[in-house]
């Protein structure tokens, strides 16, 4: 189940100064949204494993890129959290 506020926060960070804001004002940004405590902590700690189930995959990919992952690394991280069943369903 996705978390509206977590997704909204990442969506809002897509602006021209989003990466700078995230790097320099992370705690302030997180405090603006009605996040569950565990989701808030996951954002503060870059805990991708906690965030993946609640973030839209497209927004998660953007978030990983914003964190400094390149395309290949962001895709690898996302794939590492897929189950074998999910891989078969997606990739045939």
Secondary structure, DSSP 4 states (H G I P E B T S, - for coil): ---HHHHHHHHHTTSTTHHHHHHHHHHHHHHTS---HHHHHHHHHT-HHHHHTTS-HHHHHHHHHHTT--HHHHHHHHHHT--HHHHHHHH-
